[in-house]
Each structure stands twice: as structure tokens, then as C-alpha cells.
Amino acid sequence: MSEQDANFMQLALAQAKQAFLAGEVPVGAVVVKDGQVIASAHNAPLGQNDPTAHAEINVLRLAAQSIGNYRLEDCTLYVTLEPCAMCSGAAMHARLARVVYGATEPKTGAAGSVLNLFDNPQLNHQTQVTGGVMAVECVQVLQSFFEMRRAQKKTEKSANNIQPY
């Protein structure tokens, strides 16, 4: 892991923590071009009532607006969780040079865990993928969120089962 990758992943983690505070699954992302962050975002499907409002989609939209082009050539996407099929497809359509992710996603990961959309030589664009950057820190944020969620549900269930005298 390069120092530069770790630094940018730290920024993606800060976005994930914002999602956590908003009650969203804590995934954060940044897009970098020429060593500069051009966009940052986090998961927001609940807040936006939008199933496509994953961190990656949100940040790709902002990055494209930032540079005035939907092609994000020579850009790198840093994301705290391995992208799903939708987000991997969007990354390829944006012509990203690299995707760097933290935690693997064994249920829906499309950058090597469940399938690898990036590893298809028939596609007209090839994106370099680096996984596992700051994976421990990325997993910790997700685990903390889901532990909190389970505790909340347990508390709610207990409160609903209280019998009046």
C-alpha cells in the first residue's frame, strides 16, 4: 500500500463516518485527479430515497460535474468497500484509471469477491484495481455500524414486548 493510497483512503473513511452519523451504511468515496481530490461523497440511498445513491455513484456524479466531463480518465476512485456490480459498471463507463477499495464485500463485491467485472479483456476499457487498502479500518467502521443497528433493533424489540400490568 502506498502512502498516497493510504492518505486518500483516510479521506474516504471520513466520508464513511459522515454516512454513519446520517444513519446510512458507512461507505465513503473520493475521486482523485493529478494528486488532488476533485470530489467526495458517501452512501445516501435512505436519505435520498434512491437505490442508486451509493457512495461511488454519488462521487462519480460530483467528479464529472467538477471537471465538466463524464469521462474521468486519469482519475482514481477510492472507496471504503468493494464496489457492487452497479458501481463497478459505472466506474468502467467513467473510464477511471484505477479503483482502490478497502474492505472486501463477500455478498455483492464485483471487483473480485463474488465476481470481477474489471477482469474482462473483452471490455473496451481496462481499469486497474487495488483492494485491501486500510481494510482493517474500513471493516471496523462497518462492523461498528451494524453492531449499533443490531443493538437498536434488540432494544426496540424489548420495548415492544413490555406487557402492561
Backbone as a chain_set.jsonl record, in Angstrom:
{"seq": "MSEQDANFMQLALAQAKQAFLAGEVPVGAVVVKDGQVIASAHNAPLGQNDPTAHAEINVLRLAAQSIGNYRLEDCTLYVTLEPCAMCSGAAMHARLARVVYGATEPKTGAAGSVLNLFDNPQLNHQTQVTGGVMAVECVQVLQSFFEMRRAQKKTEKSANNIQPY", "coords": {"N": [[0.856, -1.179, 0.0], [0.617, 2.118, -0.939], [1.77, 5.24, 0.415], [0.358, 7.407, -0.524], [-2.05, 6.198, -1.417], [-3.038, 5.365, 1.081], [-3.426, 7.84, 2.339], [-5.46, 9.018, 0.769], [-7.431, 7.116, 1.153], [-7.967, 7.53, 3.812], [-9.411, 9.901, 3.654], [-11.661, 8.971, 2.313], [-12.615, 7.306, 4.32], [-13.354, 9.234, 6.205], [-15.575, 10.257, 4.933], [-17.172, 7.963, 5.038], [-17.667, 7.868, 7.746], [-19.271, 10.099, 8.009], [-21.533, 9.181, 6.675], [-22.263, 7.159, 8.446], [-23.011, 8.686, 10.712], [-25.264, 9.835, 9.639], [-26.969, 7.756, 9.59], [-26.783, 6.013, 7.517], [-25.505, 3.154, 5.688], [-22.134, 2.887, 6.331], [-20.244, 3.88, 3.954], [-17.739, 5.411, 2.143], [-16.357, 7.648, -0.344], [-13.863, 8.976, -2.565], [-12.753, 10.885, -5.388], [-9.84, 11.226, -7.228], [-7.688, 13.287, -9.074], [-4.731, 13.913, -10.744], [-3.356, 13.966, -8.302], [-4.999, 15.449, -6.659], [-7.969, 15.843, -4.748], [-11.019, 15.75, -6.326], [-13.642, 15.3, -5.867], [-15.882, 14.219, -3.278], [-17.876, 11.901, -1.44], [-20.6, 10.089, 0.139], [-22.474, 7.112, 1.072], [-25.982, 7.358, 0.481], [-28.58, 6.265, 0.071], [-30.88, 5.938, 1.707], [-31.477, 8.516, 2.744], [-31.826, 9.906, 0.356], [-33.789, 8.51, -0.836], [-33.183, 6.735, -2.934], [-32.146, 4.072, -4.724], [-29.806, 3.966, -6.161], [-27.997, 5.622, -4.97], [-25.37, 5.078, -4.013], [-22.146, 5.441, -2.483], [-20.109, 5.48, -4.431], [-21.455, 6.062, -6.861], [-22.542, 8.559, -6.245], [-20.161, 10.058, -5.833], [-18.92, 9.818, -8.342], [-20.7, 11.22, -9.968], [-20.421, 13.825, -8.897], [-17.701, 14.267, -9.407], [-17.608, 14.2, -12.221], [-19.161, 16.449, -12.782], [-17.49, 18.332, -11.651], [-15.213, 18.387, -13.317], [-16.404, 18.79, -15.733], [-16.954, 16.757, -17.546], [-18.071, 13.536, -18.395], [-16.331, 11.49, -18.693], [-13.879, 10.203, -16.797], [-11.113, 9.966, -17.129], [-7.763, 9.172, -16.265], [-8.263, 9.423, -13.584], [-8.65, 8.374, -10.149], [-10.627, 6.302, -8.175], [-11.308, 6.11, -4.814], [-12.601, 4.014, -2.439], [-14.304, 2.86, 0.453], [-15.412, 0.331, 0.612], [-15.567, -2.646, -1.271], [-16.678, -2.262, -4.582], [-20.052, -2.796, -5.81], [-21.84, -4.53, -8.483], [-23.26, -2.568, -9.945], [-21.866, -0.199, -9.279], [-19.273, -0.857, -10.058], [-19.655, -1.147, -12.794], [-20.36, 1.503, -13.431], [-17.951, 2.768, -12.801], [-16.295, 1.718, -14.787], [-17.583, 2.7, -17.091], [-17.107, 5.374, -16.708], [-14.501, 5.474, -17.321], [-12.391, 5.281, -15.502], [-9.019, 5.305, -14.351], [-8.043, 3.89, -12.182], [-9.345, 1.891, -9.483], [-9.525, 1.877, -6.081], [-10.014, 0.065, -3.236], [-11.132, -0.555, 0.171], [-12.343, -2.546, 2.32], [-13.323, -5.919, 1.611], [-16.275, -7.198, -0.058], [-18.091, -9.759, 0.564], [-20.65, -10.568, -0.211], [-21.762, -9.026, -2.307], [-19.676, -8.017, -3.797], [-18.06, -6.833, -6.688], [-15.525, -6.667, -7.66], [-13.839, -8.729, -7.477], [-14.586, -10.372, -5.266], [-17.269, -11.68, -5.352], [-17.741, -11.635, -8.067], [-15.77, -10.465, -10.874], [-15.918, -7.735, -12.496], [-14.069, -6.073, -13.574], [-12.064, -7.606, -14.589], [-12.161, -8.444, -17.358], [-11.223, -9.013, -20.44], [-12.587, -8.55, -22.784], [-13.991, -6.228, -22.618], [-14.069, -2.741, -23.533], [-12.576, -0.984, -22.052], [-10.044, -0.934, -19.639], [-9.631, -1.08, -16.204], [-7.499, -0.521, -13.543], [-7.33, -2.315, -10.514], [-7.05, -2.112, -7.018], [-7.19, -3.716, -4.041], [-8.004, -3.954, -0.503], [-6.803, -1.819, 0.829], [-6.127, -0.231, 3.74], [-7.887, -1.958, 4.976], [-8.601, -3.027, 7.51], [-9.357, -0.783, 9.062], [-11.495, 0.112, 7.494], [-13.272, -2.038, 7.659], [-13.783, -1.976, 10.41], [-15.37, 0.345, 10.775], [-17.689, -0.379, 9.405], [-18.443, -2.709, 10.867], [-18.905, -1.594, 13.422], [-21.101, 0.028, 12.861], [-23.092, -1.879, 12.108], [-23.228, -3.394, 14.442], [-24.252, -1.474, 16.185], [-26.728, -1.067, 14.949], [-27.908, -3.629, 15.293], [-28.1, -3.678, 18.086], [-29.879, -1.554, 18.486], [-32.179, -2.583, 17.266], [-32.655, -4.745, 18.923], [-33.209, -3.428, 21.319], [-35.505, -2.023, 20.551], [-37.205, -4.186, 20.028], [-37.391, -5.326, 22.566], [-38.655, -3.224, 23.913], [-41.104, -3.216, 22.644], [-42.164, -5.563, 23.547], [-42.895, -5.24, 26.143], [-45.126, -5.827, 28.678], [-48.203, -4.494, 29.781], [-49.369, -3.875, 33.157]], "CA": [[0.0, 0.0, 0.0], [1.416, 3.341, -0.994], [1.388, 6.289, 1.366], [-0.665, 8.216, -1.194], [-3.307, 5.443, -1.337], [-3.499, 5.421, 2.469], [-3.905, 9.202, 2.613], [-6.757, 9.23, 0.126], [-8.408, 6.231, 1.789], [-8.355, 8.23, 5.048], [-10.462, 10.852, 3.282], [-12.863, 8.167, 2.053], [-13.094, 6.889, 5.645], [-14.034, 10.386, 6.807], [-16.902, 10.27, 4.306], [-17.921, 6.827, 5.584], [-18.109, 8.256, 9.092], [-20.412, 11.004, 7.816], [-22.683, 8.322, 6.362], [-22.6, 6.51, 9.725], [-23.731, 9.669, 11.523], [-26.547, 10.091, 8.976], [-27.77, 6.538, 9.649], [-26.593, 5.254, 6.269], [-24.406, 2.193, 5.733], [-20.96, 3.763, 6.229], [-19.323, 3.729, 2.822], [-17.317, 6.719, 1.658], [-15.562, 7.598, -1.567], [-13.29, 10.196, -3.131], [-12.137, 10.766, -6.709], [-8.592, 11.985, -7.264], [-7.077, 13.525, -10.387], [-3.454, 14.625, -10.633], [-2.984, 14.105, -6.9], [-5.929, 16.346, -5.966], [-9.349, 15.358, -4.612], [-11.954, 16.58, -7.094], [-14.995, 15.066, -5.352], [-16.019, 13.273, -2.179], [-19.288, 11.616, -1.159], [-20.852, 8.874, 0.918], [-23.749, 6.451, 0.831], [-27.159, 8.147, 0.849], [-29.835, 5.761, -0.501], [-32.018, 6.172, 2.603], [-31.755, 9.945, 2.776], [-32.237, 10.386, -0.967], [-34.799, 7.59, -1.381], [-32.625, 6.417, -4.248], [-31.341, 2.853, -4.62], [-28.512, 4.133, -6.836], [-27.199, 6.645, -4.27], [-24.19, 4.519, -3.362], [-21.044, 6.405, -2.385], [-19.387, 5.546, -5.703], [-22.278, 6.76, -7.854], [-22.597, 9.96, -5.826], [-18.88, 10.734, -6.058], [-18.668, 9.898, -9.785], [-21.513, 12.336, -10.485], [-19.787, 15.077, -8.481], [-16.415, 14.403, -10.104], [-17.897, 14.545, -13.613], [-19.576, 17.861, -12.78], [-16.323, 19.141, -11.298], [-14.314, 18.581, -14.469], [-17.186, 19.088, -16.932], [-16.872, 15.648, -18.496], [-18.423, 12.271, -17.756], [-15.169, 10.616, -18.772], [-12.962, 10.525, -15.694], [-9.824, 9.374, -17.46], [-6.654, 9.595, -15.403], [-8.75, 9.608, -12.216], [-8.697, 7.206, -9.281], [-11.712, 6.237, -7.199], [-11.002, 5.472, -3.539], [-13.86, 3.698, -1.777], [-14.029, 2.063, 1.65], [-15.954, -1.017, 0.45], [-15.502, -3.16, -2.643], [-17.87, -1.87, -5.34], [-21.02, -3.774, -6.309], [-21.881, -4.58, -9.944], [-23.696, -1.266, -10.455], [-20.791, 0.78, -9.1], [-18.15, -1.28, -10.899], [-20.037, -0.778, -14.159], [-20.259, 2.962, -13.549], [-16.523, 3.099, -12.806], [-15.758, 1.394, -16.112], [-18.157, 3.647, -18.056], [-16.447, 6.659, -16.486], [-13.134, 5.296, -17.81], [-11.419, 5.502, -14.432], [-7.743, 4.611, -14.496], [-7.886, 2.97, -11.047], [-10.282, 1.807, -8.369], [-8.838, 1.417, -4.878], [-11.015, -0.127, -2.189], [-10.664, -1.033, 1.469], [-12.901, -3.838, 2.746], [-13.977, -6.754, 0.603], [-17.712, -7.374, 0.138], [-18.294, -11.147, 0.149], [-22.014, -10.836, -0.687], [-22.088, -8.334, -3.557], [-18.476, -7.424, -4.38], [-17.876, -7.1, -8.115], [-14.136, -6.384, -8.026], [-13.064, -9.906, -7.139], [-15.145, -11.245, -4.228], [-18.328, -12.518, -5.921], [-17.343, -11.663, -9.476], [-14.826, -9.388, -11.143], [-16.257, -7.066, -13.752], [-12.889, -5.378, -14.091], [-11.158, -8.597, -15.17], [-12.777, -8.961, -18.569], [-10.474, -8.415, -21.552], [-13.487, -8.223, -23.895], [-14.494, -4.869, -22.453], [-13.244, -1.78, -24.256], [-11.754, -0.188, -21.136], [-9.477, -1.69, -18.526], [-9.403, -0.289, -15.0], [-6.644, -1.198, -12.568], [-7.992, -2.433, -9.217], [-6.237, -2.423, -5.848], [-8.067, -3.943, -2.905], [-7.417, -4.192, 0.804], [-6.105, -0.646, 1.358], [-6.684, 0.125, 5.049], [-9.051, -2.839, 5.132], [-8.965, -3.171, 8.926], [-10.086, 0.425, 9.455], [-12.755, 0.143, 6.746], [-14.142, -3.067, 8.246], [-14.183, -1.539, 11.754], [-16.477, 1.297, 10.669], [-18.877, -1.157, 9.034], [-18.825, -3.554, 11.994], [-19.469, -0.733, 14.462], [-22.431, 0.442, 12.407], [-24.052, -2.984, 12.179], [-23.404, -3.723, 15.865], [-25.166, -0.469, 16.703], [-28.045, -1.365, 14.374], [-28.456, -4.817, 15.97], [-28.45, -3.279, 19.455], [-31.091, -0.742, 18.397], [-33.314, -3.473, 16.977], [-32.897, -5.532, 20.136], [-33.854, -2.515, 22.257], [-36.864, -1.79, 20.048], [-37.971, -5.412, 20.21], [-37.658, -5.429, 24.011], [-39.627, -2.186, 24.266], [-42.406, -3.625, 22.099], [-42.642, -6.747, 24.255], [-43.242, -4.91, 27.535], [-46.546, -6.094, 28.956], [-48.762, -3.629, 30.822], [-49.865, -4.6, 34.332]], "C": [[0.897, 1.235, 0.0], [0.907, 4.344, 0.041], [0.273, 7.151, 0.778], [-2.022, 7.506, -1.142], [-3.887, 5.501, 0.078], [-4.063, 6.799, 2.806], [-5.282, 9.446, 2.003], [-7.832, 8.317, 0.717], [-8.866, 6.826, 3.123], [-9.487, 9.217, 4.768], [-11.771, 10.119, 2.962], [-13.466, 7.671, 3.369], [-13.821, 8.025, 6.361], [-15.446, 10.515, 6.224], [-17.773, 9.132, 4.84], [-18.466, 7.169, 6.969], [-19.26, 9.254, 9.027], [-21.674, 10.208, 7.497], [-23.185, 7.646, 7.633], [-23.46, 7.448, 10.566], [-25.113, 9.994, 10.946], [-27.456, 8.862, 9.002], [-27.714, 5.698, 8.388], [-25.494, 4.221, 6.479], [-23.129, 2.975, 5.438], [-19.967, 3.377, 5.138], [-19.023, 5.132, 2.327], [-16.42, 6.582, 0.453], [-15.013, 8.978, -1.913], [-12.761, 9.872, -4.531], [-10.968, 11.738, -6.741], [-8.102, 12.091, -8.704], [-5.824, 14.355, -10.174], [-3.085, 14.928, -9.181], [-3.889, 15.005, -6.071], [-7.32, 15.709, -5.896], [-10.255, 16.31, -5.397], [-13.397, 16.365, -6.644], [-14.931, 14.077, -4.195], [-17.504, 13.11, -1.876], [-19.383, 10.359, -0.311], [-22.194, 8.285, 0.529], [-24.897, 7.355, 1.262], [-28.456, 7.58, 0.274], [-31.057, 5.993, 0.388], [-32.426, 7.639, 2.571], [-32.266, 10.488, 1.457], [-33.372, 9.557, -1.555], [-34.421, 7.167, -2.797], [-31.737, 5.184, -4.133], [-29.986, 2.962, -5.316], [-27.593, 5.1, -6.11], [-26.086, 6.037, -3.432], [-23.095, 5.583, -3.374], [-20.348, 6.585, -3.735], [-20.168, 6.332, -6.756], [-22.321, 8.251, -7.52], [-21.298, 10.688, -6.138], [-18.542, 10.827, -7.549], [-19.459, 11.043, -10.408], [-20.861, 13.677, -10.15], [-18.473, 15.322, -9.224], [-16.634, 14.811, -11.56], [-18.337, 16.006, -13.726], [-18.38, 18.775, -12.525], [-15.421, 19.405, -12.491], [-15.066, 18.863, -15.77], [-17.121, 18.007, -17.982], [-17.235, 14.359, -17.773], [-17.294, 11.248, -17.835], [-14.161, 11.072, -17.731], [-11.615, 9.834, -15.907], [-8.743, 9.972, -16.575], [-7.095, 9.916, -13.977], [-8.727, 8.281, -11.474], [-9.855, 7.366, -8.31], [-11.209, 5.483, -5.982], [-12.329, 5.248, -2.835], [-13.595, 2.705, -0.652], [-14.518, 0.629, 1.552], [-15.894, -1.411, -1.014], [-16.794, -2.825, -3.394], [-18.74, -3.06, -5.757], [-20.998, -3.731, -7.845], [-22.277, -3.23, -10.545], [-22.538, -0.262, -10.413], [-19.559, 0.425, -9.928], [-18.425, -0.924, -12.352], [-19.907, 0.718, -14.384], [-18.797, 3.398, -13.607], [-15.91, 2.826, -14.175], [-16.293, 2.364, -17.163], [-17.529, 5.024, -17.915], [-14.997, 6.638, -16.971], [-12.081, 5.63, -16.751], [-10.141, 4.722, -14.708], [-7.607, 3.541, -13.417], [-9.104, 3.022, -10.147], [-9.497, 1.202, -7.213], [-9.9, 1.268, -3.796], [-10.388, -0.703, -0.933], [-11.147, -2.435, 1.766], [-13.488, -4.607, 1.568], [-15.452, -6.905, 0.961], [-18.088, -8.766, -0.362], [-19.691, -11.47, -0.37], [-22.303, -10.214, -2.047], [-20.874, -7.736, -4.268], [-18.259, -7.833, -5.825], [-16.489, -6.69, -8.595], [-13.245, -7.536, -7.581], [-13.696, -10.847, -6.136], [-16.201, -12.21, -4.77], [-18.072, -12.717, -7.407], [-16.37, -10.511, -9.689], [-15.126, -8.797, -12.51], [-15.051, -6.392, -14.385], [-11.934, -6.327, -14.828], [-11.792, -9.261, -16.386], [-12.119, -8.292, -19.771], [-11.354, -8.051, -22.752], [-14.031, -6.794, -23.798], [-13.527, -3.866, -23.067], [-12.416, -0.87, -23.358], [-11.284, -1.071, -19.993], [-9.154, -0.732, -17.383], [-8.547, -1.11, -14.053], [-7.347, -1.179, -11.213], [-6.976, -2.806, -8.145], [-7.182, -2.559, -4.664], [-7.294, -4.095, -1.612], [-6.664, -3.016, 1.403], [-6.832, -0.185, 2.624], [-7.935, -0.707, 5.356], [-9.519, -2.938, 6.577], [-9.801, -1.983, 9.377], [-11.451, 0.498, 8.766], [-13.752, -0.867, 7.314], [-14.644, -2.604, 9.613], [-15.37, -0.581, 11.715], [-17.768, 0.55, 10.34], [-19.356, -2.024, 10.2], [-19.469, -2.739, 13.11], [-20.895, -0.317, 14.106], [-23.445, -0.685, 12.574], [-24.247, -3.492, 13.606], [-24.391, -2.751, 16.507], [-26.591, -0.742, 16.222], [-28.692, -2.56, 15.075], [-28.88, -4.474, 17.389], [-29.727, -2.442, 19.461], [-32.317, -1.619, 18.162], [-33.672, -4.31, 18.196], [-33.631, -4.678, 21.174], [-35.299, -2.257, 21.841], [-37.752, -3.004, 20.278], [-38.345, -5.591, 21.684], [-38.723, -4.434, 24.437], [-41.022, -2.563, 23.787], [-42.994, -4.803, 22.836], [-43.001, -6.482, 25.719], [-44.745, -5.056, 27.704], [-47.058, -5.131, 30.025], [-49.294, -4.472, 31.966], [-51.336, -4.844, 34.229]], "O": [[1.803, 1.373, 0.822], [-0.243, 4.286, 0.475], [-0.64, 7.572, 1.489], [-3.037, 8.14, -0.854], [-5.095, 5.668, 0.248], [-5.081, 6.9, 3.492], [-6.163, 10.014, 2.649], [-9.003, 8.691, 0.779], [-10.017, 6.647, 3.52], [-10.415, 9.346, 5.566], [-12.854, 10.595, 3.303], [-14.687, 7.623, 3.514], [-14.809, 7.783, 7.054], [-16.392, 10.843, 6.94], [-18.969, 9.315, 5.067], [-19.589, 6.801, 7.313], [-20.13, 9.254, 9.898], [-22.756, 10.525, 7.993], [-24.391, 7.571, 7.868], [-24.51, 7.053, 11.072], [-26.022, 10.382, 11.681], [-28.58, 8.908, 8.5], [-28.511, 4.776, 8.213], [-24.643, 4.39, 7.352], [-23.041, 3.653, 4.414], [-18.998, 2.655, 5.37], [-19.928, 5.939, 2.117], [-15.796, 5.542, 0.241], [-15.615, 10.004, -1.596], [-12.374, 8.739, -4.818], [-11.08, 12.898, -6.344], [-8.102, 11.113, -9.45], [-5.859, 15.383, -9.497], [-2.569, 16.001, -8.869], [-3.588, 15.294, -4.913], [-7.788, 15.111, -6.866], [-10.257, 17.518, -5.162], [-14.279, 17.15, -6.992], [-14.053, 13.217, -4.136], [-18.29, 14.045, -2.03], [-18.395, 9.663, -0.075], [-22.951, 8.877, -0.241], [-24.806, 8.039, 2.282], [-29.372, 8.356, 0.005], [-32.154, 6.221, -0.121], [-33.602, 7.955, 2.389], [-33.056, 11.432, 1.438], [-33.866, 9.858, -2.641], [-35.227, 7.234, -3.725], [-30.679, 5.245, -3.505], [-29.108, 2.132, -5.083], [-26.497, 5.374, -6.598], [-25.88, 6.426, -2.282], [-23.125, 6.511, -4.183], [-20.036, 7.707, -4.134], [-19.601, 7.169, -7.458], [-22.158, 9.098, -8.398], [-21.32, 11.808, -6.65], [-17.941, 11.811, -7.98], [-18.95, 11.754, -11.275], [-20.758, 14.557, -11.006], [-18.175, 16.449, -9.618], [-15.923, 15.674, -12.075], [-17.936, 16.712, -14.651], [-18.273, 19.853, -13.109], [-14.92, 20.516, -12.662], [-14.445, 19.144, -16.796], [-17.219, 18.289, -19.177], [-16.762, 14.113, -16.663], [-17.309, 10.248, -17.116], [-13.656, 12.193, -17.785], [-11.06, 9.211, -15.002], [-8.812, 11.139, -16.19], [-6.382, 10.602, -13.245], [-8.778, 7.21, -12.079], [-10.039, 8.422, -7.705], [-10.738, 4.351, -6.096], [-13.101, 6.189, -2.654], [-12.759, 1.812, -0.79], [-14.083, -0.218, 2.332], [-16.146, -0.588, -1.895], [-17.887, -3.08, -2.887], [-18.25, -4.159, -6.017], [-20.222, -2.978, -8.433], [-21.696, -2.799, -11.541], [-22.27, 0.432, -11.393], [-18.879, 1.313, -10.442], [-17.535, -0.454, -13.061], [-19.399, 1.151, -15.418], [-18.444, 4.293, -14.374], [-15.099, 3.612, -14.664], [-15.542, 2.807, -18.033], [-17.428, 5.764, -18.894], [-14.345, 7.68, -17.023], [-11.026, 6.184, -17.057], [-10.183, 3.611, -15.235], [-7.127, 2.437, -13.677], [-9.797, 4.035, -10.054], [-8.88, 0.145, -7.352], [-10.604, 2.225, -3.473], [-9.288, -1.255, -0.952], [-10.445, -3.409, 1.494], [-14.069, -4.025, 0.652], [-15.84, -6.761, 2.121], [-18.369, -8.952, -1.545], [-19.899, -12.551, -0.92], [-23.013, -10.808, -2.859], [-21.037, -7.013, -5.251], [-18.27, -9.019, -6.156], [-16.289, -6.4, -9.775], [-12.052, -7.354, -7.339], [-13.375, -12.035, -6.144], [-16.044, -13.426, -4.658], [-18.176, -13.827, -7.93], [-16.168, -9.684, -8.8], [-14.658, -9.286, -13.538], [-15.02, -6.168, -15.595], [-11.09, -5.879, -15.605], [-11.94, -10.482, -16.437], [-12.42, -7.141, -20.086], [-10.913, -7.322, -23.64], [-14.479, -6.227, -24.795], [-12.32, -4.103, -23.117], [-11.632, -0.063, -23.858], [-12.055, -1.863, -19.451], [-8.492, 0.288, -17.574], [-8.848, -2.275, -13.793], [-7.895, -0.154, -10.808], [-6.15, -3.698, -8.337], [-7.895, -1.615, -4.326], [-6.086, -4.334, -1.617], [-5.952, -3.189, 2.392], [-8.0, 0.201, 2.579], [-8.907, -0.207, 5.924], [-10.722, -2.931, 6.835], [-10.844, -2.161, 10.007], [-12.441, 0.898, 9.379], [-14.941, -0.572, 7.432], [-15.811, -2.816, 9.943], [-16.278, -0.687, 12.54], [-18.815, 0.819, 10.931], [-20.552, -2.066, 10.486], [-20.475, -3.158, 13.681], [-21.781, -0.314, 14.96], [-24.529, -0.474, 13.117], [-25.328, -3.974, 13.943], [-25.26, -3.156, 17.279], [-27.543, -0.658, 16.999], [-29.875, -2.519, 15.414], [-29.924, -4.939, 17.847], [-30.567, -2.603, 20.346], [-33.363, -1.421, 18.781], [-34.847, -4.555, 18.469], [-34.561, -5.151, 21.827], [-36.205, -2.271, 22.674], [-38.91, -2.87, 20.675], [-39.474, -5.961, 22.006], [-39.598, -4.764, 25.237], [-42.012, -2.262, 24.453], [-44.201, -5.033, 22.765], [-43.368, -7.404, 26.446], [-45.529, -4.472, 26.955], [-46.419, -4.966, 31.064], [-49.633, -5.641, 31.78], [-51.927, -5.442, 35.128]]}, "num_chains": 1, "name": "protein.A"}
